[in-house]
């Protein structure tokens, strides 16, 4: 998908982090509409799936919306689905959705206000969405469109980009589907900035934004005040990663995510054992040195993770590297520096390495 989006000139590219916790296509869309999100494990109850757009004349409503709202009240977080469209409607601006006939059109969730109502609905035939989408956009300030896959979707996106005026914003997001994609391809034209990637303060990483960033980006472009309950940050165009580099980034993040805690915890345990064993073998207060080395091994973990992020090893390889590197660095620190200066030295290195990576775009922190 990222390669298909790269065919359009003027699109800044990247990935959007879709969910926190278990994946659900409906939850992705609800989070976009709310501009905020929380861990899915904190919700009580399940969504009614699939959520569908029910057309009522020229308007529509989302089936299962009441359940979604009740469920959104269960976690200890301020998540209000429909905040994006509600804010636009409260300003007196029209909101429209263009869908494909014969489909559930659950993407209309993003265009629904807090009552689950979609102000204007324009169904389109699968093979002719371009004309309908452009016409609906001319009558709206916020348009949400479900574009088909393949050639028809390509032509529809090309038509929308061709119709875009200088001050307009067009954002194309890979459809959340039953296929579990924690990272969705995204492209945008009309953002602030001059880079070829997407970036926001939510991630501080070139090429990576979060689903909740779409709402504040849209509202700011419309000149509207962003409600307090929206936790996302505006997206800008920054960075120069190529589509191939973005694909490598996605592969690394997709690989690391499921294994991260297991690898880190086992690697840290191994590092503490290595450091403790080496420390006990060095003359001069074996027990005390072993305990100090185990503590220092834990302190060395953040910069070691930056190093493993740079070389992107396998899960087992990363675990072994964490164990060996944290153990050896801990012993070297304890031998070379008197206690407790060793702690201060490691802390300075940890802070310095993280600051350096953040200054360079959080390239390693993200992976």
C-alpha positions as CSV (number, residue, x, y, z in Angstrom):
1,X,0.0,0.0,0.0
2,X,2.8,2.4,0.8
3,X,4.2,1.8,-2.7
4,X,0.9,2.6,-4.3
5,X,0.6,5.8,-2.3
6,X,4.1,6.7,-3.4
7,X,2.9,6.8,-7.0
8,X,1.0,10.1,-6.2
9,X,3.1,13.2,-6.4
10,X,2.9,15.5,-3.4
11,X,1.9,12.9,-0.8
12,X,3.9,12.8,2.4
13,X,4.0,9.1,3.5
14,X,4.2,7.1,6.6
15,X,2.4,4.7,8.9
16,X,-0.4,5.3,11.4
17,X,-0.4,3.3,14.6
18,X,-3.9,1.9,14.6
19,X,-4.7,0.7,18.1
20,X,-3.5,0.3,21.7
21,X,-3.8,-3.4,22.6
22,X,-5.9,-6.0,20.7
23,X,-6.9,-5.0,17.1
24,X,-10.4,-4.2,15.9
25,X,-11.2,-2.4,12.7
26,X,-14.2,-0.7,14.3
27,X,-12.1,0.4,17.3
28,X,-9.6,2.0,14.9
29,X,-12.4,4.1,13.3
30,X,-13.9,5.0,16.7
31,X,-10.5,6.2,17.9
32,X,-10.1,8.4,14.8
33,X,-13.5,9.9,15.4
34,X,-12.7,10.5,19.1
35,X,-9.2,11.9,18.6
36,X,-8.3,10.0,21.7
37,X,-7.8,6.3,22.7
38,X,-6.8,4.0,25.5
39,X,-5.8,0.4,25.9
40,X,-8.5,-2.0,24.5
41,X,-8.1,-4.2,27.6
42,X,-9.6,-1.4,29.8
43,X,-12.9,-1.5,28.0
44,X,-15.8,-3.6,29.4
45,X,-18.0,-5.4,26.9
46,X,-17.7,-5.9,23.2
47,X,-18.6,-3.8,20.2
48,X,-21.5,-4.8,17.9
49,X,-19.7,-6.0,14.9
50,X,-19.7,-5.4,12.1
51,X,-20.9,-1.8,12.7
52,X,-22.7,-0.6,9.6
53,X,-23.9,2.6,8.0
54,X,-27.7,2.7,7.9
55,X,-28.8,5.1,5.2
56,X,-31.8,7.3,6.0
57,X,-32.7,9.5,3.1
58,X,-29.8,11.8,2.4
59,X,-28.3,11.2,5.9
60,X,-27.4,8.1,7.9
61,X,-26.6,6.6,11.3
62,X,-24.2,4.0,12.5
63,X,-25.6,0.7,13.7
64,X,-24.3,-0.4,17.1
65,X,-23.4,3.2,18.0
66,X,-25.2,3.1,21.4
67,X,-23.2,0.1,22.4
68,X,-20.0,1.8,21.3
69,X,-20.8,4.9,23.4
70,X,-21.7,2.8,26.5
71,X,-18.5,0.9,26.1
72,X,-16.4,4.1,25.7
73,X,-17.6,5.2,29.2
74,X,-16.1,2.1,30.9
75,X,-12.3,2.8,30.9
76,X,-10.7,5.5,33.1
77,X,-10.0,7.7,30.1
78,X,-11.7,10.6,28.2
79,X,-12.7,8.9,25.0
80,X,-15.7,10.3,23.1
81,X,-16.5,8.8,19.7
82,X,-17.9,11.3,17.3
83,X,-15.9,14.3,18.6
84,X,-14.3,15.1,15.2
85,X,-17.6,15.4,13.2
86,X,-19.4,16.9,16.2
87,X,-16.9,19.8,16.4
88,X,-17.2,20.5,12.7
89,X,-21.0,20.4,12.8
90,X,-21.1,22.7,15.9
91,X,-19.2,25.2,13.9
92,X,-22.0,25.2,11.2
93,X,-19.8,23.3,8.7
94,X,-21.2,20.5,6.6
95,X,-19.9,16.9,6.9
96,X,-20.4,14.3,4.2
97,X,-19.6,10.6,3.7
98,X,-19.2,8.9,0.4
99,X,-19.5,5.1,0.5
100,X,-19.7,2.1,-1.8
101,X,-23.1,0.6,-2.4
102,X,-23.5,-3.0,-1.1
103,X,-20.8,-2.5,1.5
104,X,-21.1,-2.1,5.3
105,X,-19.4,1.3,5.0
106,X,-18.3,1.2,8.6
107,X,-15.7,3.9,7.6
108,X,-18.7,6.3,8.1
109,X,-17.9,6.1,11.8
110,X,-15.3,8.8,11.2
111,X,-18.0,11.1,9.8
112,X,-20.5,10.4,12.6
113,X,-21.2,12.9,15.4
114,X,-21.6,12.0,19.0
115,X,-25.1,10.7,18.4
116,X,-23.9,8.4,15.7
117,X,-25.6,10.4,13.0
118,X,-23.9,11.1,9.7
119,X,-25.1,14.5,8.3
120,X,-24.9,13.7,4.6
121,X,-24.5,10.4,2.8
122,X,-23.7,9.9,-0.9
123,X,-23.6,6.3,-2.0
124,X,-21.5,5.5,-5.1
125,X,-21.2,2.6,-7.4
126,X,-18.1,0.6,-7.0
127,X,-16.7,1.6,-10.4
128,X,-17.5,5.3,-10.3
129,X,-16.7,6.8,-6.9
130,X,-14.5,9.5,-8.2
131,X,-17.2,11.8,-9.6
132,X,-19.5,11.3,-6.5
133,X,-16.6,12.0,-4.1
134,X,-15.5,15.2,-5.9
135,X,-19.1,16.5,-6.0
136,X,-19.7,15.7,-2.4
137,X,-16.5,17.4,-1.4
138,X,-17.6,20.6,-3.2
139,X,-20.6,20.7,-0.9
140,X,-18.7,19.8,2.3
141,X,-16.0,21.1,4.5
142,X,-15.2,17.7,5.9
143,X,-15.5,14.7,3.5
144,X,-14.9,11.1,4.6
145,X,-14.9,8.7,1.6
146,X,-14.5,4.9,1.4
147,X,-12.6,4.3,-1.8
148,X,-12.6,0.8,-3.4
149,X,-9.4,-1.1,-4.0
150,X,-7.6,-1.5,-7.3
151,X,-7.9,0.8,-10.3
152,X,-11.2,2.4,-9.3
153,X,-9.8,3.5,-5.9
154,X,-6.6,4.8,-7.6
155,X,-8.6,6.9,-10.0
156,X,-10.8,8.2,-7.2
157,X,-7.8,9.3,-5.1
158,X,-6.2,10.9,-8.2
159,X,-9.4,12.8,-8.8
160,X,-9.6,14.1,-5.2
161,X,-5.9,15.2,-5.3
162,X,-6.6,17.0,-8.6
163,X,-9.5,18.8,-7.1
164,X,-7.6,19.8,-4.0
165,X,-7.1,23.6,-3.7
166,X,-3.9,25.0,-2.2
167,X,-5.4,25.3,1.3
168,X,-7.1,21.9,1.2
169,X,-6.0,18.8,3.1
170,X,-6.3,15.3,1.7
171,X,-5.4,12.3,3.8
172,X,-5.5,8.8,2.5
173,X,-5.5,6.0,5.1
174,X,-5.3,2.2,4.4
175,X,-8.7,0.7,5.2
176,X,-8.9,-1.0,8.6
177,X,-10.1,-4.5,7.8
178,X,-10.4,-7.9,9.4
179,X,-6.7,-8.4,8.6
180,X,-4.9,-7.3,11.8
181,X,-2.7,-4.5,10.8
182,X,-1.3,-2.5,13.7
183,X,0.3,-0.1,11.2
184,X,-1.7,1.3,8.4
185,X,-0.2,3.0,5.4
186,X,-1.1,6.7,5.2
187,X,-0.4,9.6,2.8
188,X,-1.3,13.2,3.0
189,X,-1.2,16.3,0.8
190,X,-1.5,19.9,2.0
191,X,0.3,19.5,5.4
192,X,2.5,22.1,7.0
193,X,6.2,21.4,6.4
194,X,8.2,20.4,3.4
195,X,9.3,16.8,4.2
196,X,8.3,13.6,2.5
197,X,7.2,11.8,5.6
198,X,4.5,12.3,8.3
199,X,5.4,13.3,11.8
200,X,3.7,14.4,15.0
201,X,4.6,15.1,18.5
202,X,2.7,11.9,19.5
203,X,5.6,9.8,18.2
204,X,8.3,12.3,17.4
205,X,9.3,9.9,14.7
206,X,9.6,10.6,11.0
207,X,7.1,8.3,9.1
208,X,5.0,7.3,12.2
209,X,1.9,8.9,13.6
210,X,-1.1,7.6,15.6
211,X,-4.8,7.3,14.8
212,X,-5.7,10.1,17.2
213,X,-3.6,12.6,15.3
214,X,-6.0,12.8,12.4
215,X,-8.7,14.7,14.3
216,X,-6.6,17.6,15.5
217,X,-4.9,17.8,12.1
218,X,-8.3,18.1,10.4
219,X,-9.7,20.6,12.9
220,X,-6.7,22.9,12.8
221,X,-6.9,23.0,9.0
222,X,-10.5,24.0,9.2
223,X,-9.6,26.8,11.6
224,X,-11.5,25.2,14.5
225,X,-10.5,25.0,18.2
226,X,-9.4,21.5,19.2
227,X,-11.5,20.2,22.1
228,X,-9.7,19.3,25.3
229,X,-10.7,15.6,25.1
230,X,-8.7,15.2,21.9
231,X,-5.3,13.8,22.9
232,X,-3.7,13.6,19.4
233,X,-1.2,16.0,18.0
234,X,-1.3,17.8,14.6
235,X,0.6,16.0,11.8
236,X,3.2,17.8,9.7
237,X,5.4,16.8,6.7
238,X,8.9,16.1,7.9
239,X,11.8,13.7,7.2
240,X,13.0,12.0,4.0
241,X,12.6,8.3,4.4
242,X,11.9,6.5,1.1
243,X,9.1,4.0,0.7
244,X,11.6,1.1,1.0
245,X,12.9,2.6,4.2
246,X,9.3,3.0,5.5
247,X,8.7,-0.6,4.7
248,X,11.8,-1.7,6.6
249,X,10.6,0.4,9.5
250,X,7.2,-1.3,9.5
251,X,8.8,-4.7,9.3
252,X,11.0,-3.9,12.3
253,X,8.1,-2.5,14.4
254,X,5.8,-5.4,13.5
255,X,8.5,-7.9,14.4
256,X,9.4,-6.1,17.7
257,X,6.0,-5.4,19.0
258,X,4.8,-8.9,19.9
259,X,8.1,-10.0,21.3
260,X,9.3,-6.8,23.0
261,X,8.5,-7.4,26.7
262,X,9.6,-11.1,26.6
263,X,12.9,-10.2,24.9
264,X,13.6,-7.3,27.2
265,X,12.7,-9.1,30.5
266,X,14.6,-12.3,29.6
267,X,17.5,-10.3,28.3
268,X,17.6,-8.1,31.4
269,X,17.4,-11.2,33.6
270,X,20.3,-12.7,31.7
271,X,22.3,-9.4,31.9
272,X,21.8,-9.3,35.7
273,X,23.0,-13.0,36.0
274,X,26.0,-12.3,33.7
275,X,26.9,-9.1,35.6
276,X,26.4,-10.8,39.0
277,X,28.5,-13.8,38.0
278,X,31.3,-11.7,36.6
279,X,31.2,-9.3,39.5
280,X,31.4,-12.1,42.0
281,X,34.5,-13.5,40.2
282,X,36.4,-10.3,40.4
283,X,38.3,-9.9,43.7
284,X,37.1,-7.3,46.2
285,X,33.9,-7.9,48.0
286,X,32.3,-10.5,45.8
287,X,28.8,-10.3,47.1
288,X,28.6,-6.6,47.2
289,X,30.2,-6.3,43.7
290,X,27.7,-8.9,42.3
291,X,24.8,-6.9,43.6
292,X,26.2,-3.6,42.3
293,X,26.8,-5.1,38.8
294,X,23.3,-6.5,38.7
295,X,21.9,-3.0,39.4
296,X,24.2,-1.4,36.9
297,X,23.1,-4.0,34.2
298,X,19.5,-2.8,34.6
299,X,20.6,0.8,34.3
300,X,22.5,0.1,31.1
301,X,19.4,-1.4,29.4
302,X,18.1,1.8,27.6
303,X,21.3,2.6,25.6
304,X,21.7,-1.1,24.9
305,X,18.2,-1.2,23.4
306,X,19.1,1.7,21.2
307,X,22.0,-0.3,19.9
308,X,19.9,-3.4,19.2
309,X,17.4,-1.1,17.5
310,X,20.1,0.0,15.1
311,X,21.1,-3.5,14.0
312,X,17.7,-5.1,14.2
313,X,18.6,-8.6,15.2
314,X,16.3,-11.6,15.6
315,X,14.4,-12.1,18.9
316,X,16.9,-14.6,20.3
317,X,19.8,-12.6,19.0
318,X,18.5,-9.4,20.7
319,X,17.9,-11.3,24.0
320,X,21.5,-12.6,24.0
321,X,22.9,-9.2,23.0
322,X,21.0,-7.5,25.9
323,X,22.3,-10.1,28.4
324,X,25.9,-9.9,27.3
325,X,26.2,-6.2,26.7
326,X,24.4,-5.1,29.9
327,X,26.5,-7.6,31.9
328,X,29.9,-6.6,30.5
329,X,29.1,-2.8,30.6
330,X,28.0,-3.2,34.2
331,X,31.2,-4.9,35.3
332,X,33.4,-2.5,33.4
333,X,31.6,0.5,35.0
334,X,31.9,-1.0,38.5
335,X,35.6,-1.8,38.1
336,X,36.6,1.6,36.5
337,X,34.4,4.0,38.6
338,X,34.1,4.2,42.4
339,X,30.6,3.6,43.9
340,X,28.3,5.5,43.7
341,X,29.8,7.5,40.9
342,X,29.2,4.6,38.6
343,X,25.4,5.1,38.9
344,X,25.8,8.8,38.0
345,X,27.9,8.0,35.0
346,X,25.5,5.4,33.6
347,X,22.6,7.8,34.2
348,X,24.3,10.5,32.3
349,X,25.0,8.2,29.4
350,X,21.3,7.0,29.4
351,X,19.9,10.5,29.3
352,X,22.5,11.7,26.8
353,X,21.8,8.8,24.4
354,X,18.0,9.2,24.6
355,X,18.3,13.0,24.0
356,X,20.6,12.4,21.1
357,X,18.2,10.0,19.5
358,X,15.2,12.3,20.0
359,X,17.2,15.1,18.4
360,X,17.8,12.9,15.4
361,X,14.1,12.1,15.1
362,X,13.6,9.2,17.5
363,X,14.9,6.8,14.9
364,X,16.1,4.2,17.4
365,X,13.7,4.9,20.2
366,X,10.8,3.8,17.9
367,X,12.4,0.5,17.1
